[in-house]
Amino acid sequence: MAGAKLRRPALPWSVRLRLYVLMAATDLAQRRDGTVNRSLFSLGDRQTPARPRPDTHGVRSADVTVDASRGLWARVFSPVSAGSPLPVIVYIHGGGFALFTAATTPYDAMCRRFCRELGAVVVSVNYRLAPEHRFPAAYEDSVDVLRHLSASGLPDFAGPVDLSRCFLVGDSAGGNIAHHVAQRWTSSPPPPNPIHLTGVVLLQPFFGGEERTEAELRLEGMGPMVTVNMRRADWSWRAFLPEGADRNHPATHVTGDAGPEPDLPEEFPPAMVVIGGYDTLQDWQRRYVSMLQRKGKTVQVVDYPEAIHGFYVFPELADSGKLVTEMKAFMQTNAPKTIA
């Protein structure tokens, strides 16, 4: 109803407590000079080591070095009992390009869940972080993980995999990275290339621009995690983008409203874009969907009207479970058709 007061999202106390700790650590760690106090942030960023031994659900994990010279690695999750070759999910975590790792506990748990419930081997990318490593480091690192998979495959412990069923999945800043990686990879894949990007899943992707959208203004201070003030979204863009660039930079503004639309190759994969009703970024995400549609790309929109930004890392939220069901259907729909 027009003029009605917007209510805050209803969240369990356990989710609110974890959000409070995480946001407090984030705000304290993001310095005004654009640097990160990583020691301070680590107090709120729990890390989980890889687990070579199967857990109670039969999922094991191990860290794989991609390029030791720049500290690039990935965490691989695989089920023990896999028989036939499994699809591969290359996961790219969020965190405003500057925070979290592939070992961050909620991301480790989510990738473990995807492995178990989606029936896939999951490769979680640990890209270099801003502001120490600005644009395009995160894009280059993620592309290089794909190159590593293409050239070397996965270690034997991962079991049989089918690289012709490879899905890129990213959340928030990771969703932004996944878009740019899909664009780069399908523009110039390395020969020979066993990897076929079958689909890209963007969970509340982090896009933006100099303009303040209606959702950014309406939801400021309502939904946790992403706000447009200095301590959150704007800070992240300044940390990631080249020195002196504004938010209309092509890395940020991909919808064509403030410049040319991105050039997407014919092979750009079908996309699934997940949007939350309490996410300040939702207008940019819908414009992204419109851009894909104008270019004739296949895109599926999944709306969760009550979802906050980052809802997917909280398994106790009902929408988190619904998301796994939607992702499984998307993967099945876009799997390559076999010829009998």
N, C-alpha and C positions, 0 to 999 in steps of 0.2 A: 504494500500500500504506500502511495506517495506520501512523503512526510513522516512515515512511521519511523520510530527510533530503531536503529540497527542494533540487534542484540549480539552479544559476544558468543562465540562458538561454545557449545556444550562439550566439555572434555573431562575425562576421568581425572581424579586428583593425581594419580600416578603420572599421567602424561603432563599435567600442568607442572608438577614438581620437576620432571626432567627438562621440560622446556625452560623453566625458570633458571635452572643451573646452567644450561647450555647458553641461553641468551646473556646471562650475567658474565659468563666466561668470555663470550664473543665480544661483548661491549667493552670489557676491561682489556682484552687483548688487542683490539684494533686501535692503534695509536693515531692521534690526529695528524702526525707527520706522514701517514700512509704506510707505516711499517707494522709488523705483528710481534707482540710479545709472546713467543711460542711457549716459553716456559710457563707463563701464566695460563695460557689457553689449555695447556696439557692437563691442568687441574680438573677441567670439565670435559676433556676429550678422552674417554676411556679407550684403551687399545686392547685388542685380543690377538694373541699369537696364533699362527697357523696350527692346525691340528691334524697331523698325518694319520693319527688313528681315527677310525670311524666313530662318529657320535652315535647317540641312541637311534637316530634315524638313518644311519648308514651313509653319512656324508663325511668326507675327509677333505682336507685342504693343505696346500703347500705353496710357498712363495717361490716364484720363478724370476731369475734375473734376466732382464732384457738388454740393458746397457749399464754396466757397472760404473762407467766413467761419469755418468750423470745421475746415478742413483735411481734409474728407471727399473721398476719391477712390477709384477702383477701377482695377485693371489688367485690360485686356481682351486675351484671347488668341484668335486666329482663324487657321484654315487658309487658305492662299492659294487653293487649287484648289477651294473649295466651289462647287457648282453649285446644288443644291436647298437650300431653307432648312434650317438646322441647329438642333437643340435648344440650349437655353442652360443652362449650369450656373452658378449663383451660388455661389461658394466663399467660406467664412468660416474664416479661419485660426485655429489654436489659439495657446497661449502663456499660459494662466492669466489671460486678460483683460488682461494687463499687458505682455506681451512680443511681439516679432516684428512684422512688417508684411507687406503684400502683396508687397513687394520682397525679403523675406528669401530668400536663394538657394535653400534646399531647397523652399520653397513656390512660388517662381517656376518651378523645374524641375518640380515635381509638377503644377502647373496646365498647364504646357506639355505634359506627358505626357498629361494627361487630354484636352486639346484634340486631340492627335494620335491617341490610341488609342481614345477614346470618340466621336470624330466630333462634337464639340460646340464651340460658342463658350463660353469660360469667362470669367466676370466675377468677379475676386478682390477682395473688399471690404477696404478699408483703414480700419477703424473706429478711433475714438479709444480710447486705452488707459487703463486704471486704473493707479495710484490717482488720477492727475490728473483722470480722467473716470470716475466710478463708475457703478454701476447707476443708470438703465437706458441709459446713453449707447451702449453697444455694440449693444443691441437696436434703439434708435431709429435709429442710423446704418445698420444693415443693412436695416431696413424702408425707410428713405429711399432706399437704392440701388434697391430694388425699385420704389419710387414713381418714381424717375428713369427707370428702364427703361420703366415703364408709360406715362409722359408723353412721353418724348423718344426712346425706342428706343435703338439703338446707333449709333455713328458709321458712316459708309459703309464705312470700311476693314474693318469686321467682316464684311461680306458679308451675304447674306440669312439671317435667323434666324426661327425659329418660336417666339414667346413663349407659345404654347399648350402647348409642351413645355419647361417650365422646372423644373429640379431644384435644390433647395437642398442643398448639401453642406457639412458642417463637421466639423472634427476637434477633439477634446478640448474646450477652452472654446468653440471654434467650433461644435462639435456642440451644446453647451448653447444657444448663440445661435441656431442653426438651428431647434431645437425651438421656442423662444420666438417667433422671427420667423414660423414657419409658423403658430403659434397666433394671433398677432396679425393676420397677413395674411388668413387665412381667416375671421377673426371680422369684419373690417371692411375689405374691399378697396376702394380708391378707384374711383369710377365716372368715366368708362368705364375698363374694365380689360382690356387684351389679355393680361395674364399669367395663366396657369393653372399653379398649383403641381402638377406631375404626380407628384412624389415628393420625399422628403427622406432623405438618406443621412447618418447620424450615425456618424462614425468614432471609436470609443472616447470617447463624449461625457462631459463633465465634469459629473457630478451628485454630490450628497453630502448630508450631514446631520450632526447632532451625534453620532449613533451611530457607533461604530467597527465596521465590518462584519468578517466572518470573513476575507475576502480582504485587507482593509486590514491586519489584524494579521498574517496568515500571510505576506504578501508584502513586508512592510516591509523595505526594504534589499535585496530580491532583484532586482526589476525596476528598471531605471533610469528616469529622467525624473520620474515622479510618486511621491512619498512623502507620508505624512500628517504629517510633522514640520513645524516652523515654516517651514523654508526652501523648502517646495514647496507642497503643496495647501492647507494651512491658511493660509499666507501669502497665497496668491492669493485665497482667499475674503475675507480681511480687507481686501485691497486693493480688491476689486470691490464688495462689498456695502455698503449704506448704513452710516454710522457707527453702531456699537452693535448691528447686526444679528448674529444667530448663524447657523449653517449650516443651520438649519431654515427659513430665509427661502424664500419661494416660488420665487425665482430658482434656488436651489440644490437644494432638496428638492421634486422634482416627482412623486414616486411615491405620495403620499397616505398614507404611513406616519406622518407627524408633523403632519398637518393635512389639509384638504380636497384631494381630487385636482383637478388642473387641469381647467378647463372647456374641452373641445376641441370645436370646431364640427364639424358633419357633414362639411364640406369639407376637414377636416384630411387631408393627403395620405398615401398609403401610405408606410411607413417601412422603411428598411433599417438595422439596427443592427449595427455591427461590434464584436466583443468579443475581447480578447486574453487568453490564459491567464496571462501575466505582468503583467497590468495590475491595480494595486490598486483601480481603480474598477469592476471587473467586476460586483460584487454590485449596485451602484447601477444599472448599465446593465441588468442582468437584471430588476431591479424596475421599471425604466422600461418594458421590453418587456411585463411583466405588466400594468402599468397600461394601456398601449395596448390590449392584448388584452381586458381587462375592459371597456373602453369600445367594443369592437367595431371597432377600427381594424385595418387590414391592416398587418402588420409581419412582416418577414423578418429572422431572426437569422443572422449569419455569424460563426462561431467559428473562431479561429485559436489552438489550444492553446499554441503555442510563441511567440506574438507578444508583444513588449514594447509598452509605450505609445509611440506614435509610429512604429511600424514602417513605415508607409506612405511616409515621406519618404526611405526608403533603398531605392532600386531594386534593389540587389544582393541584398536579402532575397527569398526565394522567395514569401513571403506577400504581398509588395507587388505582384508580378505577378498572383497569384491574385486580389487585390482588384480590380484593373482588370477582369478577366474577370467577376467577380461584379457589379460596378457596371454593366458594359455589358449584362448579362442583365437586371438590375433595370430599367434604363432602357428596354430593348426591351419588357419585360413590361408596363410601366406607361405606355407611349406611348399617346396617344389613338388610338382605333380610327377609321380613315378609312372613309367610306361610299362605295362604288363608284358 
